[in-house]
Amino acid sequence: MPRASASLTPPRASWSEPSFTNDRSTGTILLVATSFFKELTADLYAYRKAHPEFPDQPTGDQFFDEKQFEAYRELGFQTAHRMMTDADVLNNADVSRVLGRADLGPGSG
């Protein structure tokens, strides 16, 4: 059964900056949740019409067929592309800090 979050929503993301006790190093984990949003390609809309639970299909079966794999790959590509070309995302100081990019953030462009 499709979840309510499968409606058209903007991409959602969160991050964490864990510290590792063995060598005191830090890292950044970026988690982007699957979202189905406007301006996606017709192929993704067609796949979703045939599979209404997309992009929230159960993960119990990890053996994706070629169409399912391609649908998730393309959704991920388009989500990342949209996030990395969106002015609101690029002008967010937190995004600049997480990505370690001095050329991003307020006043950069």
C-alpha positions in Angstrom: 0.0 0.0 0.0 1.5 3.4 -0.9 2.4 5.7 1.9 1.0 9.2 2.1 4.5 10.6 1.5 4.5 9.3 -2.0 2.6 12.4 -3.2 4.5 15.1 -5.0 6.9 16.6 -2.5 10.2 18.5 -2.8 13.3 16.4 -2.1 14.1 16.1 1.6 17.6 15.7 3.0 19.3 15.7 6.4 22.9 15.2 7.5 25.0 14.2 10.4 28.6 14.9 11.3 29.8 11.9 13.3 33.1 11.7 15.1 35.1 8.5 15.2 36.8 7.7 18.5 39.5 5.5 17.1 41.3 8.3 15.3 39.3 11.4 16.2 38.4 12.0 12.6 35.0 13.3 11.5 32.9 12.8 8.5 29.6 13.9 6.9 26.7 11.7 6.1 24.1 13.1 3.8 20.8 11.3 3.6 18.4 12.2 0.8 14.9 10.7 1.1 13.2 9.5 -2.0 10.6 12.0 -3.2 8.4 12.2 -6.2 8.2 15.9 -7.3 7.2 18.0 -10.2 9.3 18.3 -13.4 10.4 14.7 -13.4 10.7 12.9 -16.7 7.8 11.1 -18.4 9.6 7.7 -17.9 9.4 8.2 -14.1 5.7 9.1 -14.2 5.1 6.0 -16.4 6.9 3.8 -14.0 5.0 5.3 -11.1 1.7 4.8 -12.9 2.5 1.1 -13.3 3.9 0.8 -9.7 1.9 3.1 -7.5 4.1 2.4 -4.4 7.1 4.0 -6.2 9.3 5.5 -4.8 8.5 3.9 -1.5 8.6 0.3 -2.5 9.4 -2.3 0.2 13.0 -3.2 0.6 12.4 -6.8 1.4 13.2 -7.9 -2.2 16.6 -6.4 -2.9 16.7 -8.0 -6.4 15.5 -5.1 -8.6 14.7 -5.8 -12.2 16.2 -3.5 -14.8 13.2 -1.2 -15.0 13.0 -0.8 -11.2 16.7 -0.2 -10.9 16.7 2.4 -13.7 13.7 4.1 -12.1 15.4 4.5 -8.8 18.7 5.5 -10.4 17.1 8.2 -12.5 15.0 9.5 -9.6 18.3 9.8 -7.6 20.0 11.5 -10.4 17.2 14.0 -11.0 16.9 14.7 -7.3 20.6 15.4 -6.9 20.6 17.5 -10.0 17.6 19.5 -8.8 19.2 20.1 -5.4 22.5 21.1 -6.8 21.0 23.6 -9.2 18.4 25.1 -6.9 19.3 28.7 -5.8 17.6 28.2 -2.4 19.7 25.1 -1.7 22.9 26.7 -3.0 22.4 29.8 -0.9 21.8 27.9 2.3 24.7 28.4 4.7 24.3 24.9 6.2 24.5 23.3 2.8 27.7 25.2 2.1 29.2 24.1 5.4 28.2 20.5 4.9 29.6 20.4 1.4 32.8 22.2 2.4 32.3 24.7 -0.4 33.4 28.3 0.2 31.9 29.2 -3.2 28.4 28.3 -2.0 26.3 30.1 0.5 25.1 33.7 1.1 26.8 36.3 -1.0 28.5 33.8 -3.3 26.8 34.6 -6.4 
